[in-house]
Amino acid sequence: MEARSKYPPHSLGSIDTARAVNPPIRPSRHKKSSRSLLLSILLAVLCVGGTELAFCRFFSPVLFQQITEPVVRPVIAAADAARAQIDLWRFQYQRDNLSLRVLTPAGEYFTPRPVVQPRPWQPVDFPEPAVEEPLEEAPAITEFIQEKGRTILTGGLPCVYYNQNDPAWKDKPFGSDPIGPYGCGPTAMAIVVSSMTEQQIDPAQMSVWAYEHDYWCSGSGSYLTIVEGTAKAFGLDCVLSKQCDAKALAEHLDGGGLAVALMAPGHFTDSGHFIVLHGVAPDGKFLVADTASRERSLSPWDSQLIIKEAAASNGDGVRLWLISQPKDK
């Protein structure tokens, strides 16, 4: 007869077998030693590498930059992108906040309001529009007119007007210079002579005459002596009045004379420029024949401005030549 155990079959055997087949896993001393060794080597590499980078930074900046740039550049780019995004959010917030503050009060102006209409049985009388009488056009103080084939500038003493930039002579010579940019002197004296004598002489003819009498200054226009020398050569009285004021000049022009002024940089020129004064407007302003501008010739000019800019070329008084008919005539 077979003997039986009081325990179930394989109960103890199964437990012992499990322990024998799957024993508890414990780290071995060999693996712990390997891990510690690896950490020590990594730490040593970091220390050595950091020390080398530190020396490299001071003794070879270029090499240091080449080593660190691949790491630093992405970090800087990321920081710049984050900063740009923050700036964009701040701008959008400020924009939206400003729009809200502006549009909220303005909204009431877009609210439709009822329009009161008159009742059908209440007639609405509209007054007849007033008929305005046409205003009388004030006569021009000075204007250009054509007379006997000549251009006359009216007002004050009407004078024959020439412009140095006229296509008829602007490219003709004044010495070795063209009349257009350099011929204000002979053009101004052509106005004076043609207006105050029986002789008609245009800027081209006057330029030839002035060159022959040594009044041409190469590359600079005319010598100042051209005014007095030309006036006397054509039988006119001419006086350089360095102390002339606006009152004395107005009296001379009202008396039928002309005046030539050398204007310094200002309203008429950037360098130096001869103009002719030929009258006084009712409000006391001076009438000008500007040899370089028809527009400026149609505008009355403040008397003090003329005196001031005629005196700005040097510190020796104004450059004003008073020209008149000889007293024996």
ROVEX-450654 format. One line per 5 residues: number of its first residue (from 1); their letters; for each residue y, z, x of N, C-alpha, C. Coordinates in steps of 0.001 Angstrom, whole numbers, always signed. Last residue first. Layout:
NUM> a> Y,Z,X,Y,Z,X,Y,Z,X  ...
REM end
This chain:
329> kdkpq> +168284,-69480,+17058,+167909,-70440,+16009,+168300,-69930,+14637  +168769,-67538,+18858,+169822,-68542,+18696,+169484,-69568,+17640  +166466,-65972,+19023,+167595,-65466,+18231,+168676,-66527,+18010  +163309,-67609,+18592,+164464,-67275,+19433,+165674,-66898,+18568  +160909,-65969,+16488,+161719,-67132,+16807,+162876,-66700,+17712
324> silwl> +158467,-63712,+17986,+159453,-64118,+16976,+160146,-65392,+17420  +156029,-61288,+18573,+156438,-62676,+18772,+157367,-63072,+17641  +154933,-58563,+20317,+155734,-58945,+19146,+156351,-60308,+19416  +151840,-57452,+21300,+152895,-58387,+21677,+153611,-58823,+20398  +150273,-54514,+22143,+150845,-55275,+21032,+151972,-56154,+21571
319> rvgdg> +148449,-52239,+23093,+148534,-53619,+23564,+148972,-54484,+22391  +149901,-48963,+23500,+149217,-49989,+22717,+149382,-51352,+23382  +149508,-46895,+26510,+150123,-47353,+25271,+149322,-48436,+24582  +147645,-46588,+28651,+149032,-46996,+28897,+149655,-47598,+27641  +144951,-46162,+28872,+145793,-45009,+28576,+147264,-45310,+28730
314> nsaaa> +143175,-48758,+27070,+143565,-48048,+28296,+144448,-46873,+27900  +142209,-49389,+24568,+141702,-50148,+25708,+142094,-49523,+27038  +143323,-48121,+22404,+142135,-47505,+22990,+141627,-48227,+24228  +145355,-49229,+20998,+145736,-48340,+22095,+144541,-47790,+22841  +144208,-50587,+18969,+144970,-51389,+19930,+145378,-50552,+21137
309> ekiil> +143162,-48527,+17496,+142219,-49357,+18242,+142934,-50299,+19213  +145602,-47405,+16466,+144650,-46599,+17250,+143727,-47475,+18085  +146778,-49496,+15028,+147493,-48914,+16168,+146517,-48158,+17069  +144771,-49914,+13067,+145161,-50996,+13962,+145833,-50434,+15212  +144758,-47412,+11808,+143545,-47882,+12469,+143882,-48990,+13463
304> qsdwp> +147310,-47329,+10708,+146986,-46383,+11773,+145716,-46796,+12514  +147109,-49346,+8737,+148037,-49502,+9853,+147701,-48574,+11010  +144135,-50724,+7484,+144978,-49541,+7610,+145822,-49634,+8877  +144156,-54112,+6413,+143660,-53084,+7317,+144670,-51948,+7448  +142947,-56371,+3911,+144062,-55615,+4506,+143502,-54442,+5306
299> slsre> +140751,-59067,+4427,+140852,-57645,+4103,+142109,-57057,+4713  +140403,-61606,+5346,+140767,-61467,+3934,+140947,-60009,+3519  +139499,-61406,+7929,+140854,-61925,+7729,+141316,-61783,+6283  +136894,-60657,+7703,+137843,-59627,+8122,+139281,-60088,+7925  +135918,-63246,+6961,+135819,-62100,+6048,+136812,-61007,+6424
294> rsatd> +136315,-64849,+9175,+137089,-65155,+7971,+137064,-63967,+7009  +136398,-63980,+12495,+135812,-63627,+11198,+136768,-63980,+10062  +137658,-64476,+14896,+136190,-64503,+14909,+135576,-64246,+13541  +140375,-64204,+14671,+139885,-65494,+15153,+138368,-65596,+15134  +141900,-62829,+11958,+140885,-62541,+12976,+140250,-63859,+13398
289> avlfk> +144816,-62056,+10905,+144110,-63326,+11125,+143160,-63095,+12288  +145683,-59481,+8610,+145143,-59872,+9912,+144580,-61279,+9849  +148067,-57293,+7339,+147290,-58510,+7102,+146951,-59117,+8451  +148106,-53724,+6969,+148440,-54927,+7715,+147503,-56074,+7338  +149333,-51699,+4224,+148297,-52124,+5161,+148697,-53453,+5806
284> gdpav> +151199,-51095,+2280,+151502,-50740,+3664,+150447,-51137,+4667  +150734,-52050,-222,+150371,-50651,+18,+150582,-50226,+1463  +151431,-54778,-42,+152277,-53850,-809,+151956,-52379,-569  +150827,-55715,+3472,+150470,-55682,+2049,+151378,-54704,+1310  +152447,-57612,+5903,+152212,-56259,+5412,+151922,-56341,+3918
279> ghlvi> +151448,-60050,+8474,+152163,-59550,+7305,+151773,-58133,+6951  +149966,-60902,+10669,+150929,-61842,+10087,+151627,-61314,+8835  +148427,-60482,+13768,+148929,-59777,+12584,+150049,-60624,+11990  +145567,-61703,+15389,+146961,-61969,+15035,+147290,-61189,+13774  +143533,-60469,+18137,+143741,-60827,+16734,+145232,-61047,+16509
274> fhgsd> +141303,-60476,+20862,+142658,-60760,+20396,+142637,-61090,+18905  +139142,-57956,+22119,+139296,-59092,+21206,+140751,-59226,+20777  +136397,-56446,+23849,+137836,-56653,+23723,+138074,-57928,+22930  +133776,-55186,+22677,+134317,-55179,+24034,+135844,-55255,+23974  +133028,-55334,+20103,+132260,-54405,+20923,+132810,-54313,+22341
269> tfhgp> +135436,-55502,+17389,+134772,-56007,+18576,+133941,-54918,+19224  +136592,-54388,+15149,+136743,-55825,+15353,+135894,-56373,+16494  +136266,-51656,+15039,+135944,-52421,+13838,+135954,-53928,+14074  +135555,-51242,+18416,+135775,-50560,+17135,+135358,-51450,+15991  +136969,-51717,+21603,+135751,-51582,+20781,+135989,-50732,+19538
264> amlav> +140442,-52847,+21131,+139363,-52241,+21913,+138115,-52136,+21036  +142426,-55703,+20681,+141662,-54620,+20072,+140550,-54169,+21008  +145542,-56713,+21195,+144281,-56691,+21921,+143500,-55473,+21438  +147497,-58549,+18898,+146979,-57250,+19320,+145680,-57446,+20078  +150450,-60212,+18219,+149100,-60354,+18770,+148687,-58991,+19296
259> alggg> +152475,-60889,+15393,+152110,-59993,+16492,+150681,-60309,+16914  +155348,-62610,+14038,+153912,-62407,+14191,+153684,-61423,+15332  +158144,-62160,+11755,+157499,-62362,+13049,+155989,-62241,+12955  +159551,-61553,+9466,+159136,-62936,+9684,+158481,-63201,+11021  +160040,-58904,+8954,+161166,-59740,+9367,+160785,-61167,+9688
254> dlhea> +157647,-57759,+8553,+158453,-58042,+7361,+159640,-58931,+7686  +156933,-57428,+11260,+156204,-58397,+10436,+156990,-58747,+9175  +158794,-55431,+12038,+158752,-56722,+12723,+158052,-57777,+11871  +158118,-53349,+10307,+159463,-53936,+10237,+159493,-55300,+10914  +155505,-52805,+11220,+155711,-53289,+9844,+157088,-53937,+9701
249> lakad> +156084,-51851,+13800,+155307,-53076,+13645,+155485,-53658,+12248  +157453,-49510,+13211,+158154,-50576,+13925,+157408,-51902,+13782  +155355,-48076,+11910,+156617,-48375,+11220,+157340,-49532,+11885  +153354,-47821,+13857,+153080,-48568,+12630,+154365,-48959,+11907  +154902,-48340,+17127,+154147,-47572,+16135,+154007,-48399,+14865
244> cqksl> +154985,-49273,+20547,+155169,-49676,+19147,+154304,-48812,+18230  +154910,-48975,+23242,+155200,-47777,+22457,+155382,-48091,+20967  +154512,-51489,+24334,+153460,-50492,+24521,+153664,-49243,+23681  +155121,-54531,+23570,+155682,-53252,+23115,+154592,-52194,+23189  +155985,-57403,+25058,+154883,-56451,+25044,+155463,-55078,+24741
239> vcdlg> +157508,-60028,+23353,+157735,-58757,+24028,+156465,-57916,+23909  +158718,-63306,+23097,+157533,-62441,+23105,+157816,-61199,+23931  +160015,-66169,+21493,+160280,-64892,+22139,+159045,-64000,+22027  +158998,-69551,+22161,+159030,-68370,+21306,+159369,-67135,+22131  +158436,-72021,+23487,+159767,-71745,+22947,+159849,-70543,+22024
234> fakat> +156036,-72328,+24738,+156243,-73105,+23508,+157514,-72682,+22777  +156168,-70550,+26840,+156032,-71969,+27165,+156275,-72850,+25949  +156195,-68107,+25495,+157442,-68577,+26129,+157361,-70056,+26473  +153498,-68047,+24633,+154612,-67974,+23677,+155885,-68531,+24294  +152065,-68135,+27077,+151947,-69235,+26117,+153120,-69228,+25147
229> gevit> +152835,-65683,+28317,+153051,-66967,+28982,+153004,-68132,+28017  +152058,-63708,+26486,+153484,-63885,+26792,+153748,-65240,+27424  +149208,-64312,+26453,+150023,-64166,+25242,+151490,-64459,+25556  +148084,-64436,+28992,+148052,-65636,+28166,+148993,-65530,+26971  +147974,-62075,+30357,+149221,-62841,+30483,+149229,-64082,+29609
224> lysgs> +145413,-61137,+30201,+146374,-60663,+29203,+147672,-61465,+29248  +143028,-63819,+30611,+143896,-62790,+31166,+144924,-62388,+30110  +140094,-64323,+28555,+141449,-64663,+28982,+142099,-63486,+29695  +136745,-64262,+29314,+137718,-64707,+28311,+139047,-65067,+28944  +134855,-63669,+31199,+135499,-62540,+30507,+136518,-62967,+29468
219> gscwy> +133902,-65810,+32656,+132932,-64885,+32093,+133520,-63722,+31336  +136967,-66162,+34296,+135569,-66597,+34244,+134655,-65497,+33727  +139770,-66404,+32501,+139087,-65444,+33364,+137587,-65695,+33233  +142572,-68528,+32184,+141136,-68362,+31957,+140556,-67389,+32975  +145126,-69107,+32845,+144946,-67961,+31949,+143472,-67717,+31630
214> dheya> +146064,-71308,+34394,+145452,-70131,+35036,+145389,-68902,+34136  +146819,-73597,+33155,+147891,-72679,+33535,+147353,-71325,+34001  +144462,-74871,+32481,+145324,-75527,+33467,+146441,-74620,+33947  +143564,-73125,+30491,+142822,-73240,+31738,+143699,-73848,+32831  +145451,-73610,+28486,+145384,-72281,+29088,+144614,-72314,+30409
209> wvsmq> +144847,-76316,+27848,+146179,-75952,+28361,+146123,-74605,+29079  +142226,-76033,+26906,+142490,-76892,+28062,+143823,-76513,+28694  +142722,-74349,+24735,+141843,-73898,+25809,+142055,-74723,+27067  +144291,-75933,+23081,+144913,-74768,+23698,+144051,-74242,+24845  +142376,-77819,+22259,+143529,-78254,+23044,+144189,-77080,+23764
204> apdiq> +140651,-76090,+20869,+140143,-76896,+21979,+141286,-77351,+22878  +142323,-74915,+18857,+141758,-74099,+19941,+141229,-74907,+21122  +145164,-77206,+18300,+143954,-76507,+17896,+143363,-75732,+19080  +148500,-77422,+17426,+147572,-77452,+18542,+146341,-76626,+18170  +151473,-78759,+16365,+150148,-78361,+15910,+149168,-78533,+17064
199> qetms> +154858,-77835,+16510,+153730,-78435,+17203,+152415,-77869,+16677  +156860,-76458,+15390,+156554,-77749,+14773,+155319,-78388,+15400  +155903,-72976,+15250,+156607,-74122,+15829,+156228,-75380,+15061  +154359,-71066,+14042,+155765,-70734,+14275,+156559,-71869,+14921  +151727,-71961,+13775,+152376,-71344,+12621,+153876,-71177,+12805
194> svvia> +150915,-72964,+16220,+150865,-73884,+15076,+151593,-73315,+13869  +151239,-70609,+17802,+152048,-71796,+18078,+152069,-72730,+16869  +149333,-68829,+16589,+150751,-68470,+16729,+151605,-69727,+16883  +146894,-70243,+16764,+147407,-69803,+15462,+148896,-69546,+15547  +146706,-70498,+19538,+146803,-71721,+18736,+147316,-71390,+17336
189> matpg> +146422,-67844,+20227,+147695,-68485,+20562,+147844,-69834,+19865  +143804,-67445,+19279,+144905,-66657,+18723,+146247,-67320,+19010  +142463,-69268,+20972,+142441,-69471,+19519,+143574,-68691,+18853  +142847,-68225,+23569,+143480,-69501,+23200,+143463,-69767,+21692  +141344,-65677,+22984,+142724,-65762,+23483,+143393,-67076,+23134
184> cgypg> +138750,-66256,+22179,+139646,-65606,+21217,+141101,-65705,+21660  +136622,-67647,+23568,+137912,-68275,+23327,+138826,-67588,+22334  +133991,-66889,+24034,+135005,-66475,+25007,+136428,-66913,+24651  +132097,-67843,+22185,+132067,-66414,+22539,+133224,-65950,+23411  +133334,-70583,+21725,+132778,-69687,+20713,+132783,-68229,+21108
179> ipdsg> +134027,-71980,+24065,+135089,-71350,+23275,+134514,-70319,+22315  +132042,-71472,+27043,+132273,-72078,+25721,+133323,-71300,+24933  +133295,-71684,+30451,+132696,-70926,+29351,+132928,-71656,+28030  +134739,-72845,+32403,+133308,-73156,+32402,+132566,-72380,+31326  +137509,-73342,+30462,+137062,-73235,+31838,+135612,-73687,+31893
174> fpkdk> +136139,-73672,+27653,+137309,-72912,+28070,+137021,-72523,+29516  +134641,-76562,+26136,+134848,-75641,+27261,+136188,-74915,+27242  +132923,-76404,+22921,+133786,-77071,+23898,+134220,-76062,+24964  +131579,-75138,+20959,+130812,-75454,+22161,+131648,-76184,+23210  +133500,-74860,+18930,+132903,-73650,+19487,+132123,-73914,+20777
169> wapdn> +134757,-77017,+17632,+135118,-76731,+19030,+134393,-75526,+19652  +133632,-77477,+15140,+134430,-78548,+15735,+134747,-78291,+17207  +132425,-75174,+14207,+131586,-76171,+14901,+132380,-77272,+15587  +134280,-72245,+14913,+134235,-73484,+14145,+133392,-74514,+14901  +134689,-69918,+16258,+133297,-70321,+16045,+133166,-71562,+15168
164> qnyyv> +137380,-69395,+16208,+136811,-69825,+17480,+135369,-70294,+17353  +139357,-70625,+13635,+138258,-69735,+13966,+137565,-70257,+15220  +142750,-70651,+12537,+141665,-71257,+13312,+140622,-70179,+13586  +145307,-71096,+10158,+144158,-70291,+10615,+143163,-71152,+11359  +148725,-70836,+10020,+147630,-71784,+10192,+146466,-71012,+10807
159> cplgg> +150104,-68413,+7772,+149853,-68938,+9108,+148698,-69922,+9071  +152707,-66908,+5967,+151531,-67773,+5926,+151331,-68435,+7294  +153617,-63723,+6413,+154020,-65026,+6921,+152789,-65926,+6900  +152181,-62376,+3543,+153067,-62138,+4678,+153689,-63445,+5120  +149880,-64835,+2406,+150261,-63437,+2491,+151117,-63199,+3717
154> tlitr> +147255,-67165,+3495,+148467,-66762,+2787,+148718,-65266,+2948  +146295,-69350,+5852,+146012,-67984,+5427,+147282,-67421,+4821  +145295,-72679,+5641,+146427,-71753,+5660,+145952,-70404,+5137  +143974,-75344,+7315,+143604,-74115,+6613,+144735,-73112,+6782  +145090,-78741,+6750,+145023,-77529,+7559,+144595,-76349,+6685
149> gkeqi> +145518,-80927,+5192,+144407,-80986,+6122,+144282,-79768,+7020  +147643,-80058,+3576,+147850,-81148,+4537,+146767,-81175,+5623  +146000,-77148,+2993,+147315,-77770,+2850,+147511,-78788,+3969  +143895,-74907,+1420,+143992,-76127,+2213,+145325,-76806,+1937  +143764,-71324,+1813,+144047,-72527,+1031,+144105,-73714,+1991
144> fetia> +142517,-68082,+1676,+142540,-69342,+2406,+142838,-70483,+1433  +144583,-65166,+1013,+143462,-66057,+757,+143619,-67317,+1598  +145852,-61976,+107,+145751,-63039,+1108,+144514,-63863,+816  +145938,-60789,-2379,+146975,-60470,-1398,+147017,-61542,-323  +145455,-62512,-5429,+144936,-62108,-4123,+146095,-61841,-3169
139> paeel> +146538,-61140,-8539,+146593,-62189,-7515,+146104,-61661,-6173  +144258,-59785,-10866,+145361,-59558,-9938,+145376,-60655,-8888  +143569,-61058,-13995,+143109,-60968,-12618,+144306,-60828,-11684  +143812,-59204,-16886,+144451,-60213,-16058,+144026,-60007,-14606  +141011,-58663,-18943,+141966,-58152,-17965,+142550,-59302,-17155
134> peeva> +140702,-59496,-22384,+140375,-59782,-20979,+141461,-59265,-20048  +140367,-56899,-24736,+141155,-58015,-24247,+140825,-58259,-22773  +137564,-56137,-26649,+138365,-55833,-25474,+139101,-57084,-25019  +137002,-55158,-29799,+137195,-56369,-29014,+138123,-56042,-27853  +134583,-52813,-30787,+135970,-53094,-30423,+136035,-54330,-29540
129> pepfd> +132237,-53383,-33359,+132553,-53221,-31935,+133978,-53617,-31632  +132485,-51568,-36388,+132589,-52861,-35722,+132912,-52644,-34242  +130167,-48910,-37081,+131529,-49410,-36824,+131489,-50755,-36102  +127844,-48847,-39654,+128009,-49001,-38220,+129407,-49560,-37962  +126702,-46776,-42126,+127810,-47639,-41709,+127912,-47653,-40192
124> vpqwp> +123992,-46639,-44160,+124472,-46264,-42838,+125531,-47268,-42410  +123337,-45387,-47424,+123724,-46483,-46525,+124277,-45934,-45202  +120743,-43865,-48764,+121960,-43475,-48070,+122343,-44580,-47084  +118328,-44598,-49763,+119473,-44706,-50674,+120784,-44245,-50028  +116497,-44164,-47663,+116822,-45544,-48066,+118084,-45628,-48919
119> rpqvv> +117609,-41720,-45216,+116953,-42071,-46477,+117392,-43458,-46938  +117203,-42046,-41680,+118051,-41927,-42878,+117278,-42347,-44134  +114856,-40142,-39813,+115285,-41436,-40314,+116184,-41232,-41537  +114308,-38306,-36986,+114845,-38211,-38343,+115376,-39576,-38752  +111395,-38129,-35260,+112670,-38829,-35334,+113131,-38813,-36785
114> prptf> +109640,-35523,-33560,+109912,-36301,-34777,+111305,-36909,-34749  +108448,-36040,-30284,+109267,-35277,-31215,+109548,-36137,-32446  +105732,-35811,-28004,+106505,-36592,-28985,+107236,-35673,-29972  +105957,-34587,-24819,+105525,-34218,-26165,+106343,-35004,-27182  +106914,-34970,-22350,+106054,-36027,-22870,+105534,-35717,-24274
109> yegap> +108250,-32728,-21740,+109057,-33931,-21942,+108230,-35075,-22488  +106317,-30817,-21302,+107051,-30735,-22560,+107889,-31978,-22823  +105373,-31262,-18749,+104580,-31712,-19882,+105335,-31712,-21189  +106791,-30141,-16721,+107207,-31473,-17155,+106457,-31946,-18388  +105508,-27719,-16184,+106811,-27694,-16876,+107214,-29057,-17420
104> tlvrl> +103046,-28977,-15125,+103025,-28062,-16268,+104386,-27964,-16952  +103620,-30509,-12880,+103286,-31190,-14123,+103302,-30266,-15327  +104200,-28631,-10838,+105173,-29652,-11221,+104884,-30212,-12608  +102000,-26932,-10608,+103321,-26336,-10818,+104353,-27352,-11275  +99975,-28821,-10192,+99929,-27962,-11369,+101297,-27362,-11664
99> slndr> +100714,-29898,-7751,+100678,-30755,-8938,+100688,-29917,-10213  +100382,-27626,-6127,+101710,-28192,-6328,+101752,-29078,-7567  +97588,-27307,-6314,+98465,-26219,-6748,+99869,-26730,-7021  +96681,-29690,-5221,+96364,-29386,-6615,+97272,-28286,-7152  +97717,-29397,-2606,+98110,-30519,-3457,+97874,-30216,-4921
94> qyqfr> +96422,-27072,-1705,+97881,-27080,-1822,+98356,-28205,-2721  +93747,-28022,-1816,+94155,-26849,-2597,+95668,-26832,-2793  +93824,-30143,-35,+93513,-30401,-1442,+93930,-29231,-2328  +94421,-28725,+2356,+95362,-29722,+1826,+95100,-29985,+347  +92118,-27136,+2593,+93427,-26484,+2435,+94453,-27449,+1842
89> wldiq> +90162,-29093,+2907,+90106,-28199,+1742,+91464,-27530,+1501  +91070,-30214,+5331,+91019,-31037,+4124,+90972,-30174,+2882  +90739,-28027,+7049,+92083,-28555,+6815,+92120,-29406,+5556  +87935,-27846,+6934,+88756,-26723,+6443,+90178,-27192,+6152  +87268,-30272,+8116,+86870,-30022,+6728,+87692,-28884,+6114
84> araad> +88293,-29868,+10684,+88827,-30946,+9844,+88485,-30727,+8384  +86637,-27753,+11552,+88078,-27524,+11418,+88716,-28586,+10520  +84171,-29054,+11585,+84364,-27911,+10685,+85843,-27639,+10464  +84681,-30973,+13547,+84347,-31409,+12188,+84554,-30272,+11188  +85119,-29296,+15762,+86202,-30154,+15269,+85928,-30613,+13851
79> aaaiv> +82553,-28154,+15989,+83709,-27289,+15694,+84872,-28102,+15158  +81051,-30431,+16594,+80759,-29688,+15368,+81928,-28790,+14980  +82203,-31105,+19038,+82284,-32046,+17908,+82022,-31333,+16593  +81490,-28881,+20570,+82914,-29153,+20303,+83066,-30085,+19114  +78711,-29225,+20560,+79285,-27998,+20005,+80750,-28219,+19655
74> prvvp> +78373,-31700,+21822,+77996,-31555,+20400,+78600,-30302,+19763  +79480,-30944,+24441,+80102,-31949,+23586,+79666,-31846,+22127  +77805,-29089,+25685,+79111,-28646,+25163,+79688,-29640,+24167  +75565,-30510,+26465,+75405,-29361,+25564,+76727,-29012,+24891  +76460,-32580,+28092,+75542,-32913,+26983,+75353,-31762,+26005
69> etiqq> +78099,-31040,+29959,+78702,-31883,+28923,+77741,-32244,+27799  +76838,-29675,+31999,+77110,-28951,+30742,+77616,-29839,+29628  +76580,-31555,+34070,+75411,-30798,+33614,+75643,-30223,+32225  +79140,-32595,+34444,+78051,-33518,+34123,+76832,-32781,+33567  +80524,-30250,+35148,+80856,-30937,+33885,+79737,-31888,+33470
64> flvps> +79347,-29706,+37602,+79232,-28733,+36512,+79516,-29390,+35159  +80188,-31906,+39074,+78762,-31753,+38784,+78539,-30776,+37639  +82946,-31263,+39099,+82490,-32536,+38513,+81019,-32446,+38151  +83162,-28793,+40403,+83492,-28899,+38968,+82959,-30176,+38327  +81756,-27200,+42639,+81597,-28624,+42298,+81865,-28811,+40804
59> ffrcf> +82455,-24545,+42896,+82404,-25352,+44109,+82212,-26839,+43832  +82556,-23422,+40339,+83662,-23175,+41263,+83667,-24149,+42432  +80231,-24340,+39086,+81511,-24432,+38378,+82691,-24295,+39338  +78206,-23664,+40844,+78547,-25085,+40659,+79914,-25242,+39997  +77990,-20934,+40502,+78455,-21462,+41791,+78918,-22914,+41641
54> aletg> +77071,-20993,+37837,+78312,-20292,+38171,+78868,-20796,+39499  +74700,-22405,+38088,+75795,-22977,+37287,+77118,-22322,+37616  +73247,-20557,+39652,+73573,-21873,+40206,+74708,-22536,+39424  +73025,-18442,+37827,+73744,-18237,+39093,+74151,-19579,+39696  +71515,-19674,+35849,+72871,-19211,+35534,+73688,-19014,+36791
49> gvclv> +69128,-20160,+37273,+69918,-21270,+36736,+71346,-20859,+36425  +68329,-17543,+37846,+68613,-18455,+38948,+69496,-19623,+38458  +68006,-16575,+35234,+68925,-15905,+36166,+69318,-16852,+37292  +66084,-18361,+34195,+67417,-18249,+33571,+68416,-17627,+34523  +63924,-17829,+35927,+64528,-19171,+35884,+65921,-19127,+35293
44> allis> +63433,-15151,+35277,+63863,-15499,+36641,+64528,-16864,+36678  +62607,-15448,+32653,+63801,-14666,+32950,+64337,-15005,+34328  +60247,-16924,+33102,+61351,-17499,+32310,+62662,-16779,+32586  +58684,-15051,+34566,+59071,-16330,+35193,+60259,-16959,+34460  +58425,-13050,+32626,+59114,-12752,+33897,+59573,-14031,+34577
39> lllsr> +56960,-14376,+30689,+58317,-13891,+30389,+59099,-13613,+31650  +54575,-14804,+32143,+55362,-15943,+31655,+56799,-15538,+31343  +53695,-12158,+32588,+54026,-13010,+33733,+54893,-14189,+33312  +53203,-11376,+29993,+54254,-10687,+30769,+54678,-11533,+31948  +51060,-13108,+29412,+52313,-13167,+28644,+53451,-12503,+29412
34> sskkh> +49109,-12276,+31272,+49632,-13658,+31312,+50964,-13765,+30585  +48572,-9668,+30423,+49134,-9891,+31766,+49727,-11294,+31864  +47439,-10108,+27962,+48703,-9360,+28075,+49349,-9611,+29419  +45093,-11426,+28755,+46122,-12163,+27994,+47463,-11445,+28049  +43727,-9336,+30083,+44070,-10558,+30816,+45177,-11340,+30100
29> rspri> +43170,-7432,+28179,+44165,-7114,+29205,+44589,-8366,+29971  +42962,-8904,+24944,+42418,-8493,+26222,+43518,-8200,+27201  +43346,-7774,+21688,+43876,-8548,+22825,+43333,-8001,+24110  +40456,-7698,+19579,+41487,-6920,+20280,+41971,-7758,+21469  +38840,-8132,+16629,+39477,-8861,+17744,+40564,-7988,+18327
24> ppnva> +35753,-6696,+15649,+37232,-6662,+15619,+37807,-7312,+16858  +32935,-9037,+15225,+33496,-7790,+15747,+35013,-7815,+15688  +30932,-10494,+13434,+32423,-10559,+13439,+32994,-9251,+13951  +28207,-9782,+14002,+28635,-11192,+14054,+30141,-11297,+14187  +28156,-6999,+13777,+27694,-7634,+15004,+28184,-9052,+15139
19> ratdi> +29112,-6536,+11285,+29835,-5988,+12428,+29408,-6661,+13712  +27137,-7868,+9846,+28541,-8328,+9757,+29315,-7816,+10936  +24859,-6313,+10487,+24926,-7723,+10909,+26338,-8245,+10897  +25476,-3921,+9295,+25366,-3988,+10746,+25457,-5411,+11235  +25448,-4749,+6615,+26671,-4175,+7213,+26604,-4284,+8712
14> sglsh> +22780,-5628,+6299,+23908,-6568,+6110,+25157,-6047,+6745  +21259,-3321,+6742,+21169,-4458,+7650,+22322,-5420,+7532  +21831,-1770,+4625,+22334,-1352,+5929,+22297,-2514,+6894  +20704,-3521,+2688,+22039,-2919,+2520,+22598,-2475,+3847  +18183,-4772,+2625,+19223,-5359,+3477,+20575,-4705,+3315
9> ppyks> +17349,-3365,-487,+17001,-4243,+626,+18246,-4777,+1323  +18532,-15,-955,+18333,-1391,-1400,+18055,-2270,-218  +16633,+2852,+184,+17871,+2045,+142,+17582,+661,-355  +14131,+3959,+468,+14935,+4386,-689,+16249,+3617,-808  +11527,+1612,+1215,+12695,+2456,+1582,+13441,+2826,+342
4> raem> +8000,+1655,+928,+9336,+1151,+502,+10416,+2145,+902  +4893,+493,+2263,+5906,+1557,+2151,+7263,+948,+1807  +2195,-880,+528,+3385,-1102,+1403,+4385,+6,+1165  -1190,+0,+867,+0,+0,+0,+1211,+0,+882
REM end
